[in-house]
Amino acid sequence: MSRPISRQRRSKVDKTLLLLLSLQPIFFYIGYSKSKSTNENVGNHLSSLMEGCSQNNDGKKKDEHERRFDKLLSKVGEDPSIISHRIFPPSTSDYAAAMLHVSKEDLMQTLDFGVPLAPLGRGSDAIIIYTSESIPDDLAVRHDALYSGKKTSVSSALSNCDSLNVIFTDTGHQRTDYNDCLVIAGNTLASYHLNRYERLPPMTNKWEKSQYRIPEFDSSAKLRHISRSNNDDGMEDLSVPVSNSYKGNGTVRKHWKELLTFLENVDTILDELRVIVEPIVKNNAVVVMTVNKGQSVLLSNFVCAARSRGLDISNVLVFPTDLEAQKVAKGLGLTTYFDMINFKDLPEAESERYGDEAFAKMMYAKILSVVYISLLGHDVLFQDVDIVWFKNPLTFFHDKSNTYIQKFDILCQDDGSVQPRFAPLSANSGFYYVRANTKTQYLFTSFLSHADLVSLAGSHQQVMVQLLQEHSSLFGLEVTVFDKFESDYFPCGWQFFRRKDLMRSMMKGESKAYIYHSSWTNNKVDKLKYLQQMGQWFVEDKCHSPVDEIMGGGAVDRGALANECCSAEPLIKCYYSDFPSKIPCTDSPRNDPNESDFWGE
């Protein structure tokens, strides 16, 4: 039986309704019991019944006739000729009795799920499915939910929802050749994970012993349970370590040794860090960066760009992973902590490409540096070294008047990638703000426990996104990602390649951006080119050498390297006419011959 209409939400019944109710047997016979009505006719009967009501009646008669009215609606719902037109059968009423759809954009503006808003078009609406008790009370909306699933407002659709279970499913942009289906089944114990099945041949011994490789999709095969990280290329983006990983110097065994080293020394390291950190903390926040020798010139550029704009970077703490990087950071005037115990085996060389061995190993330092400051009870703004500031981003995160962002435990830059392995958040792990609390402390200690997966996947970001989603669901961690379409505050490589309008405003100095993150690049060489062309490079050419060569050997005073290497004005060079540039680079070649010049449109 349908849920009675709440008196608090129902319009008052007037004399017109009393007359209609007094003719109840005739009305019911004509309108419903013997009717062969279409869904539209049913709606017209109910709507006209309500539209004929004004707002005059005394309380005693009103109560009596409300009861009769509820009884009438109950009878309407039970009549077989009407029930047969409902969207869902009675057998699913405990979990799917009715349905409406709403604007996805309006829904995500009403409730922040932390997920960036995908481009509208396909999947521009969201479906809300109701139990028999949660259908909206408004009579017309209730009818639509039961019989047609029509579109309505978010406030109306959620009016009777005391809780929500939210699912984000691919709308076909990633797997265009797959015929996806979504199963919702009632069960005593609810699941908060999505289990995926695909038509794949059976796993053989060959596939079981391989890492990352899986049988390729076969439309004639039976549906089989698989990892959600399977991709279209017959690969797993994230897989369980193979048995050899537990032996000798295998990935898991090595991870155990690293964890043991961390656990045996963490208290000593925290005591040493506390002395270093306390003098530089501002509003309980520390800006954390980590760097090796190969990437140290990017750290120099961060400092030089900030100096040119007069920005305060006194609460930046750098975790260098080798002695040369330590010299650079100190010479730039930055506060440092060199964890020689845990970082002694990390590479000095820069990574040659995204995800290579050097890149993956450096990700361990990214995890540890945040864990340490989190355990000390401070907020952390973590950022990669390939970032320049236009304004101090801490002023954004510490703005108490912006009550919206204050509720979140962790706030992340939108990476822009729509690869399934980053779903559903697509958070960029190279720029994010963490508020100090028990939930975020446990998030990053859990991250440390999964460092072997980072090594296997070659991606810090991939593992972090999965943990963010899991901890959000399991512990109520409040996560948000600054949408690449909605927010211009924290642009990265996605905007560089996809948003010429935003990049032009940035080049003109008209952007609202706080930072620019030179992500979506293959290596350091590309980062330097793009930053130089954008007018965001401030390091003199002579300072691409080791510190001893730059400074002539001997001890380097704190800040002396910055004085020697930093240019007050950007050092602009042109490379590609179709890429964002501070000045027109029309004499340079195009990176993509099919693209137009950046300033030519």
C-alpha positions as CSV (number, residue, x, y, z in Angstrom):
1,M,0.0,0.0,0.0
2,S,1.2,3.5,-0.9
3,R,2.4,5.7,1.9
4,P,-0.4,8.2,3.2
5,I,0.0,11.8,2.2
6,S,1.6,13.8,5.0
7,R,-0.9,16.3,6.5
8,Q,1.9,18.9,7.0
9,R,2.6,18.9,3.2
10,R,-1.0,18.6,1.9
11,S,-3.1,21.6,0.8
12,K,-6.2,22.3,2.8
13,V,-9.4,20.7,1.5
14,D,-12.3,23.0,0.7
15,K,-16.0,22.5,-0.1
16,T,-15.3,21.6,-3.7
17,L,-13.3,18.6,-2.4
18,L,-16.1,17.7,0.0
19,L,-18.5,17.5,-2.9
20,L,-16.2,15.3,-4.9
21,L,-15.6,13.0,-1.9
22,S,-19.4,12.7,-1.3
23,L,-19.6,11.3,-4.9
24,Q,-16.8,8.9,-4.2
25,P,-18.5,5.7,-5.4
26,I,-19.5,7.2,-8.7
27,F,-16.2,8.9,-9.2
28,F,-14.2,5.8,-8.4
29,Y,-16.5,3.7,-10.7
30,I,-16.2,6.1,-13.6
31,G,-12.6,7.2,-13.2
32,Y,-10.8,4.0,-12.2
33,S,-12.6,0.8,-11.4
34,K,-13.9,0.2,-14.9
35,S,-11.6,2.5,-16.7
36,K,-9.3,1.5,-19.6
37,S,-7.4,4.7,-19.0
38,T,-3.9,5.5,-20.2
39,N,-1.3,6.8,-17.8
40,E,-2.0,10.3,-19.0
41,N,-5.7,9.9,-18.1
42,V,-4.9,8.6,-14.6
43,G,-2.7,11.7,-14.1
44,N,-5.5,14.0,-15.3
45,H,-8.0,12.5,-12.9
46,L,-5.7,13.0,-9.9
47,S,-4.5,16.5,-11.0
48,S,-8.0,17.8,-11.6
49,L,-9.1,16.4,-8.2
50,M,-6.4,18.5,-6.5
51,E,-6.7,21.6,-8.7
52,G,-10.4,21.9,-7.7
53,C,-9.4,22.4,-4.1
54,S,-9.2,25.8,-2.4
55,Q,-8.4,26.6,1.2
56,N,-11.6,26.9,3.3
57,N,-12.9,24.3,5.7
58,D,-13.3,23.7,9.4
59,G,-11.0,21.3,11.3
60,K,-13.4,18.5,12.2
61,K,-14.9,18.1,8.8
62,K,-11.4,18.4,7.2
63,D,-10.1,15.5,9.2
64,E,-13.0,13.2,8.3
65,H,-12.7,14.0,4.6
66,E,-8.9,13.7,4.6
67,R,-9.3,10.2,5.8
68,R,-11.8,9.5,3.1
69,F,-9.5,11.1,0.6
70,D,-6.6,8.9,1.7
71,K,-8.8,5.8,1.5
72,L,-9.7,6.8,-2.1
73,L,-6.1,7.1,-3.1
74,S,-5.4,3.8,-1.5
75,K,-8.1,2.2,-3.5
76,V,-6.7,3.8,-6.7
77,G,-3.3,2.3,-6.0
78,E,-4.7,-1.1,-5.4
79,D,-6.9,-1.3,-8.5
80,P,-5.3,-3.8,-11.0
81,S,-6.1,-1.7,-14.1
82,I,-4.0,1.1,-12.6
83,I,-1.2,-0.9,-10.9
84,S,-0.4,-2.6,-14.2
85,H,0.8,0.8,-15.6
86,R,3.4,1.4,-12.8
87,I,7.1,1.5,-13.7
88,F,8.1,-1.1,-11.2
89,P,6.3,-4.3,-10.1
90,P,5.2,-4.9,-6.5
91,S,8.0,-7.5,-6.1
92,T,10.7,-4.8,-6.1
93,S,8.8,-2.3,-3.9
94,D,11.2,-2.7,-0.9
95,Y,14.0,-1.1,-3.0
96,A,12.5,0.1,-6.3
97,A,8.9,1.2,-6.2
98,A,9.0,4.4,-8.2
99,M,11.4,6.6,-10.1
100,L,12.0,10.2,-11.1
101,H,14.8,11.9,-12.9
102,V,16.4,15.3,-12.2
103,S,19.1,17.5,-13.6
104,K,22.5,16.0,-12.7
105,E,24.0,19.5,-12.6
106,D,21.3,20.7,-10.1
107,L,21.7,17.6,-8.0
108,M,25.5,18.0,-7.8
109,Q,25.1,21.7,-6.9
110,T,22.7,20.7,-4.1
111,L,24.8,17.9,-2.7
112,D,28.6,17.9,-3.2
113,F,29.6,14.3,-3.8
114,G,33.2,15.4,-4.3
115,V,33.2,14.2,-7.9
116,P,33.9,16.6,-10.8
117,L,31.0,17.3,-13.0
118,A,31.4,15.4,-16.3
119,P,30.6,17.2,-19.5
120,L,26.8,17.4,-20.0
121,G,25.0,15.8,-22.9
122,R,24.8,12.1,-22.5
123,G,24.1,11.4,-18.9
124,S,23.0,15.0,-18.2
125,D,20.2,13.8,-15.9
126,A,20.3,11.6,-12.8
127,I,17.8,8.9,-11.9
128,I,16.4,8.6,-8.3
129,I,14.8,5.3,-7.4
130,Y,12.4,5.2,-4.4
131,T,11.3,2.6,-1.9
132,S,7.5,2.5,-1.3
133,E,8.0,4.8,1.8
134,S,10.3,7.4,0.2
135,I,8.2,8.5,-2.8
136,P,7.5,12.3,-2.6
137,D,4.2,13.2,-1.0
138,D,3.1,15.8,-3.5
139,L,0.3,14.1,-5.4
140,A,1.3,15.0,-8.9
141,V,4.9,14.2,-8.3
142,R,3.9,11.0,-6.7
143,H,1.9,10.0,-9.7
144,D,4.9,10.8,-12.0
145,A,7.2,8.7,-9.9
146,L,4.9,5.7,-9.9
147,Y,3.8,5.8,-13.6
148,S,6.2,7.8,-15.8
149,G,9.5,8.7,-14.1
150,K,9.1,12.3,-15.4
151,K,11.7,15.0,-14.7
152,T,11.2,17.2,-11.6
153,S,13.1,19.5,-9.4
154,V,15.8,18.3,-7.0
155,S,14.1,19.7,-3.9
156,S,10.8,18.0,-4.9
157,A,12.5,14.7,-5.8
158,L,14.4,14.5,-2.5
159,S,11.6,15.8,-0.3
160,N,11.0,12.4,1.4
161,C,14.5,11.0,1.2
162,D,16.0,10.5,4.7
163,S,19.2,9.0,3.2
164,L,20.8,8.5,-0.2
165,N,22.9,5.8,-1.8
166,V,24.7,7.3,-4.7
167,I,26.2,5.4,-7.7
168,F,28.3,6.9,-10.5
169,T,28.3,4.8,-13.6
170,D,30.1,5.3,-16.9
171,T,27.8,6.8,-19.6
172,G,29.6,5.1,-22.4
173,H,32.4,7.6,-23.0
174,Q,35.1,5.1,-21.9
175,R,33.8,1.8,-23.2
176,T,31.9,2.7,-26.4
177,D,32.0,-0.8,-27.8
178,Y,30.6,-2.4,-24.6
179,N,26.9,-2.9,-23.9
180,D,26.8,-2.0,-20.2
181,C,24.0,-3.0,-17.9
182,L,23.4,-1.9,-14.3
183,V,21.9,-4.4,-11.8
184,I,20.2,-3.3,-8.6
185,A,19.1,-6.2,-6.4
186,G,17.5,-6.1,-3.0
187,N,19.3,-7.8,-0.2
188,T,19.3,-7.9,3.6
189,L,22.8,-6.6,3.7
190,A,23.6,-3.7,1.4
191,S,26.8,-3.5,-0.7
192,Y,28.8,-0.3,-0.9
193,H,31.0,-1.5,-3.7
194,L,30.4,-2.0,-7.3
195,N,31.2,-5.6,-8.6
196,R,31.9,-5.8,-12.3
197,Y,31.3,-8.7,-14.7
198,E,32.4,-8.9,-18.3
199,R,32.3,-11.4,-21.1
200,L,35.8,-12.9,-20.9
201,P,37.2,-16.4,-21.6
202,P,38.0,-18.4,-18.5
203,M,41.3,-17.7,-16.7
204,T,43.9,-20.2,-17.6
205,N,47.1,-21.0,-15.7
206,K,48.9,-18.7,-18.2
207,W,46.8,-15.7,-17.2
208,E,46.9,-16.5,-13.5
209,K,50.7,-16.4,-13.5
210,S,50.9,-13.2,-15.4
211,Q,50.8,-9.7,-14.0
212,Y,48.5,-7.1,-15.4
213,R,47.6,-9.2,-18.5
214,I,44.0,-10.6,-18.7
215,P,42.0,-12.5,-21.4
216,E,40.6,-10.1,-24.0
217,F,36.9,-9.2,-24.2
218,D,34.8,-11.8,-26.1
219,S,31.1,-11.1,-26.7
220,S,30.4,-14.8,-27.0
221,A,31.9,-15.7,-23.6
222,K,30.0,-16.0,-20.4
223,L,29.8,-13.1,-17.9
224,R,32.6,-13.4,-15.4
225,H,33.5,-11.5,-12.2
226,I,36.6,-9.3,-12.8
227,S,38.5,-6.5,-11.3
228,R,37.1,-3.0,-11.8
229,S,40.5,-1.9,-12.9
230,N,40.4,-4.0,-16.1
231,N,40.8,-1.8,-19.2
232,D,40.0,-2.1,-22.9
233,D,43.6,-3.2,-23.8
234,G,43.4,-6.6,-22.0
235,M,45.3,-5.2,-19.0
236,E,44.7,-4.5,-15.4
237,D,45.5,-1.0,-14.3
238,L,46.0,-2.3,-10.7
239,S,46.6,-5.9,-9.9
240,V,47.5,-8.2,-7.0
241,P,51.2,-8.7,-6.7
242,V,52.4,-12.0,-8.1
243,S,53.9,-14.6,-5.8
244,N,57.5,-13.7,-6.5
245,S,56.8,-10.2,-5.0
246,Y,56.9,-11.8,-1.6
247,K,60.4,-13.3,-2.0
248,G,63.9,-11.8,-1.9
249,N,63.8,-8.3,-3.1
250,G,60.3,-8.5,-4.6
251,T,57.9,-5.6,-4.4
252,V,56.0,-6.7,-1.4
253,R,59.0,-8.0,0.5
254,K,60.8,-4.7,-0.1
255,H,57.7,-2.8,1.0
256,W,57.7,-4.8,4.3
257,K,61.3,-3.8,4.9
258,E,60.5,-0.1,4.2
259,L,57.6,-0.2,6.6
260,L,59.8,-1.8,9.3
261,T,62.3,0.9,8.9
262,F,59.6,3.6,9.1
263,L,58.0,2.0,12.3
264,E,61.3,1.6,14.0
265,N,62.3,5.3,13.5
266,V,59.0,7.2,13.3
267,D,59.1,8.6,16.8
268,T,62.6,9.9,16.5
269,I,61.9,11.5,13.2
270,L,58.7,13.1,14.5
271,D,60.7,14.5,17.5
272,E,63.2,16.0,15.1
273,L,60.6,17.4,12.8
274,R,58.6,19.0,15.6
275,V,61.5,21.3,16.4
276,I,61.9,22.3,12.7
277,V,58.2,22.7,12.0
278,E,56.9,24.6,14.9
279,P,58.6,27.9,14.0
280,I,57.3,28.0,10.4
281,V,53.6,26.9,11.0
282,K,51.0,29.5,10.0
283,N,47.3,29.0,10.8
284,N,48.3,25.4,11.7
285,A,49.3,24.8,8.1
286,V,52.6,23.7,6.4
287,V,53.3,23.7,2.7
288,V,55.0,20.4,2.0
289,M,57.2,19.5,-1.1
290,T,59.6,16.8,-1.8
291,V,62.4,16.8,-4.4
292,N,65.5,15.0,-5.7
293,K,68.5,16.3,-7.5
294,G,67.0,15.6,-11.0
295,Q,64.0,17.8,-10.3
296,S,65.6,20.5,-8.1
297,V,65.7,23.2,-10.9
298,L,61.9,23.1,-10.8
299,L,62.0,23.8,-7.0
300,S,64.3,26.7,-7.9
301,N,61.7,28.0,-10.3
302,F,58.9,27.8,-7.7
303,V,61.0,29.9,-5.3
304,C,62.1,32.4,-7.9
305,A,58.5,32.9,-9.3
306,A,57.2,33.5,-5.7
307,R,60.0,36.0,-5.1
308,S,59.2,37.9,-8.2
309,R,55.6,38.3,-7.0
310,G,56.5,39.1,-3.4
311,L,54.7,36.0,-2.1
312,D,55.4,34.6,1.4
313,I,56.8,31.1,1.3
314,S,58.2,31.0,4.8
315,N,56.0,28.1,5.9
316,V,57.2,25.8,3.0
317,L,58.9,22.6,4.2
318,V,60.9,20.6,1.7
319,F,61.8,17.0,2.1
320,P,64.8,16.5,-0.1
321,T,65.7,12.9,-0.9
322,D,69.5,13.3,-1.6
323,L,72.3,15.7,-0.5
324,E,72.4,17.8,-3.7
325,A,68.6,18.5,-3.4
326,Q,69.2,19.4,0.2
327,K,71.9,21.9,-0.8
328,V,69.6,23.4,-3.4
329,A,66.6,23.8,-1.0
330,K,68.8,25.4,1.7
331,G,70.5,27.7,-0.8
332,L,67.0,28.8,-1.9
333,G,66.3,29.8,1.7
334,L,63.8,27.0,2.4
335,T,63.3,25.0,5.6
336,T,64.2,21.4,5.0
337,Y,64.2,18.0,6.6
338,F,66.4,15.2,5.0
339,D,65.1,11.8,6.1
340,M,68.3,9.9,5.5
341,I,66.9,6.8,7.1
342,N,63.9,6.3,4.9
343,F,65.1,8.1,1.7
344,K,68.6,6.8,1.4
345,D,67.7,4.4,-1.5
346,L,65.6,6.8,-3.5
347,P,67.0,7.9,-7.0
348,E,68.8,11.1,-7.6
349,A,68.1,11.2,-11.3
350,E,64.9,12.7,-12.7
351,S,62.3,10.4,-14.3
352,E,62.6,10.2,-18.0
353,R,58.8,9.7,-18.4
354,Y,55.7,9.6,-16.3
355,G,55.3,6.3,-14.4
356,D,58.9,5.0,-14.9
357,E,60.9,3.4,-12.1
358,A,62.5,6.6,-10.9
359,F,59.1,8.3,-10.9
360,A,57.4,5.4,-8.9
361,K,60.2,5.3,-6.3
362,M,59.9,9.0,-5.6
363,M,56.2,8.6,-4.8
364,Y,57.2,6.9,-1.5
365,A,58.7,10.3,-0.4
366,K,55.4,12.0,-1.4
367,I,53.5,9.7,1.0
368,L,55.9,9.9,3.9
369,S,56.3,13.7,3.9
370,V,52.5,14.1,4.3
371,V,52.3,11.3,6.9
372,Y,54.8,13.0,9.1
373,I,53.2,16.5,9.2
374,S,49.7,14.9,9.5
375,L,50.9,12.9,12.6
376,L,52.2,16.2,14.1
377,G,48.7,17.5,13.9
378,H,49.1,20.2,11.2
379,D,47.2,20.9,8.0
380,V,49.1,20.1,4.9
381,L,49.2,21.8,1.5
382,F,51.1,19.3,-0.5
383,Q,52.3,20.3,-3.9
384,D,54.7,19.0,-6.6
385,V,57.7,21.2,-7.5
386,D,56.4,21.9,-11.1
387,I,54.0,24.5,-9.7
388,V,54.1,28.3,-9.8
389,W,52.0,30.6,-7.5
390,F,50.2,33.7,-8.8
391,K,48.7,34.2,-5.3
392,N,49.3,32.3,-2.1
393,P,46.7,29.5,-2.2
394,L,46.6,29.2,1.5
395,T,44.6,32.4,1.5
396,F,41.9,30.4,-0.3
397,F,41.9,27.4,2.0
398,H,42.0,29.6,5.1
399,D,39.1,31.9,4.1
400,K,36.6,31.5,6.9
401,S,34.0,33.4,5.0
402,N,33.9,30.6,2.4
403,T,32.0,28.2,4.6
404,Y,31.5,25.8,1.8
405,I,35.1,24.7,1.6
406,Q,35.6,24.6,5.4
407,K,33.6,21.4,5.7
408,F,35.9,19.3,3.7
409,D,38.7,17.1,5.1
410,I,40.7,17.1,1.9
411,L,40.4,19.3,-1.2
412,C,42.1,18.3,-4.5
413,Q,43.0,19.8,-7.8
414,D,41.1,18.2,-10.7
415,D,43.6,16.2,-12.8
416,G,41.3,16.3,-15.8
417,S,41.9,12.7,-16.8
418,V,38.9,10.5,-17.5
419,Q,40.8,7.3,-17.4
420,P,38.9,4.6,-15.5
421,R,41.8,4.0,-13.2
422,F,41.3,7.5,-11.7
423,A,37.5,7.1,-11.4
424,P,35.4,8.6,-10.0
425,L,37.3,11.5,-8.4
426,S,40.1,12.2,-10.9
427,A,42.0,14.0,-8.1
428,N,45.4,15.3,-8.9
429,S,47.9,14.0,-6.2
430,G,50.3,16.8,-7.0
431,F,48.2,19.6,-5.4
432,Y,45.8,19.1,-2.5
433,Y,45.0,20.5,0.9
434,V,44.6,18.2,4.0
435,R,42.9,19.3,7.2
436,A,44.4,17.8,10.3
437,N,42.0,15.3,11.9
438,T,41.7,11.7,12.8
439,K,40.1,10.8,9.4
440,T,42.9,12.3,7.3
441,Q,45.6,10.8,9.6
442,Y,44.2,7.4,9.1
443,L,43.9,8.0,5.3
444,F,47.6,8.7,4.9
445,T,48.8,6.0,7.3
446,S,46.7,3.6,5.2
447,F,48.3,5.1,2.1
448,L,51.7,4.3,3.5
449,S,50.5,0.7,4.0
450,H,49.6,0.5,0.3
451,A,52.9,1.9,-1.0
452,D,53.7,-1.4,-2.7
453,L,50.7,-0.8,-5.0
454,V,52.1,2.6,-5.9
455,S,55.3,0.9,-6.9
456,L,53.5,-1.7,-9.0
457,A,51.1,0.8,-10.7
458,G,53.8,3.4,-11.2
459,S,51.2,5.9,-10.0
460,H,50.8,7.6,-6.7
461,Q,47.6,9.2,-7.9
462,Q,45.9,6.0,-8.9
463,V,46.2,4.5,-5.5
464,M,45.4,7.7,-3.7
465,V,42.1,8.2,-5.6
466,Q,40.9,4.6,-4.7
467,L,41.8,5.3,-1.0
468,L,40.0,8.6,-1.0
469,Q,36.8,6.9,-2.4
470,E,37.0,4.0,0.1
471,H,37.6,6.2,3.1
472,S,34.8,8.6,2.0
473,S,32.4,5.6,1.9
474,L,33.7,3.8,4.9
475,F,34.6,6.6,7.3
476,G,32.7,9.6,6.0
477,L,35.8,11.4,4.9
478,E,34.7,14.6,3.2
479,V,36.5,14.9,-0.1
480,T,36.0,17.4,-2.9
481,V,37.8,18.0,-6.3
482,F,37.8,21.4,-7.8
483,D,35.9,20.9,-11.0
484,K,38.0,21.7,-14.1
485,F,34.9,23.2,-15.8
486,E,33.5,25.1,-12.8
487,S,36.7,26.4,-11.2
488,D,39.5,28.4,-12.7
489,Y,41.4,28.7,-9.4
490,F,43.8,25.7,-9.7
491,P,44.6,24.9,-13.4
492,C,47.0,22.3,-14.5
493,G,48.1,20.5,-17.7
494,W,44.5,19.7,-18.7
495,Q,43.7,23.4,-19.1
496,F,47.0,23.9,-20.9
497,F,46.0,21.5,-23.7
498,R,42.2,21.9,-23.6
499,R,41.2,25.4,-22.4
500,K,42.7,28.1,-24.7
501,D,40.3,30.6,-23.4
502,L,41.5,30.2,-19.8
503,M,45.1,30.1,-20.8
504,R,44.8,33.3,-22.8
505,S,43.3,35.1,-19.7
506,M,46.2,33.7,-17.7
507,M,48.8,34.9,-20.2
508,K,47.1,38.4,-20.1
509,G,47.2,38.4,-16.3
510,E,43.4,38.4,-16.1
511,S,42.9,35.0,-14.6
512,K,41.5,34.2,-11.1
513,A,44.0,31.4,-10.8
514,Y,46.0,31.0,-7.7
515,I,48.5,28.5,-9.2
516,Y,49.5,26.7,-12.3
517,H,50.6,23.1,-12.2
518,S,52.7,21.9,-15.1
519,S,51.3,18.4,-15.2
520,W,50.3,16.3,-18.2
521,T,53.9,16.3,-19.5
522,N,56.2,13.5,-20.3
523,N,59.3,14.7,-18.5
524,K,61.2,17.7,-17.0
525,V,62.3,18.8,-20.5
526,D,58.7,19.4,-21.6
527,K,57.9,21.1,-18.3
528,L,60.7,23.6,-18.8
529,K,59.7,24.4,-22.3
530,Y,56.0,25.0,-21.5
531,L,56.8,27.1,-18.4
532,Q,59.4,29.2,-20.4
533,Q,56.9,29.8,-23.2
534,M,54.2,30.7,-20.7
535,G,56.4,33.4,-19.1
536,Q,56.5,31.4,-15.9
537,W,60.2,30.6,-15.8
538,F,62.5,32.7,-13.5
539,V,65.7,30.6,-13.2
540,E,68.9,31.8,-14.9
541,D,70.4,29.4,-17.4
542,K,73.6,29.0,-15.4
543,C,71.7,27.6,-12.5
544,H,70.8,24.3,-14.2
545,S,74.2,23.0,-12.8
546,P,75.1,21.5,-9.4
547,V,75.2,24.0,-6.5
548,D,79.0,23.8,-6.1
549,E,79.5,24.8,-9.8
550,I,77.1,27.7,-9.5
551,M,78.5,29.0,-6.2
552,G,82.1,28.1,-6.6
553,G,82.3,25.4,-4.0
554,G,82.4,25.8,-0.2
555,A,79.5,26.5,2.1
556,V,76.4,28.1,0.8
557,D,74.6,30.6,3.0
558,R,70.8,30.2,3.4
559,G,69.2,32.0,0.5
560,A,72.4,32.7,-1.4
561,L,71.4,30.4,-4.3
562,A,68.2,32.3,-4.8
563,N,70.1,35.6,-4.9
564,E,72.4,34.2,-7.5
565,C,69.8,32.3,-9.7
566,C,66.5,34.1,-9.6
567,S,65.5,36.6,-12.3
568,A,63.1,39.3,-11.3
569,E,61.4,39.1,-14.8
570,P,60.3,36.0,-16.6
571,L,62.8,34.4,-19.0
572,I,60.6,33.8,-22.1
573,K,61.4,31.4,-24.9
574,C,59.2,30.2,-27.8
575,Y,58.9,26.6,-28.9
576,Y,55.5,25.9,-30.4
577,S,53.1,28.4,-31.9
578,D,50.0,26.3,-31.1
579,F,50.7,26.1,-27.3
580,P,49.9,28.7,-24.7
581,S,52.5,31.5,-24.8
582,K,53.1,34.8,-23.0
583,I,54.0,36.4,-26.3
584,P,52.9,35.3,-29.8
585,C,55.2,32.6,-31.0
586,T,54.2,32.7,-34.6
587,D,57.7,32.0,-35.9
588,S,57.9,28.7,-34.1
589,P,56.6,25.4,-35.5
590,R,53.3,23.9,-34.4
591,N,53.4,20.9,-32.1
592,D,50.3,19.6,-33.9
593,P,50.1,20.6,-37.6
594,N,46.3,20.3,-37.4
595,E,46.0,22.9,-34.6
596,S,45.8,26.7,-35.1
597,D,48.2,29.1,-33.5
598,F,47.5,30.0,-29.9
599,W,47.2,33.7,-30.6
600,G,45.9,33.3,-34.1
601,E,42.2,32.7,-33.5
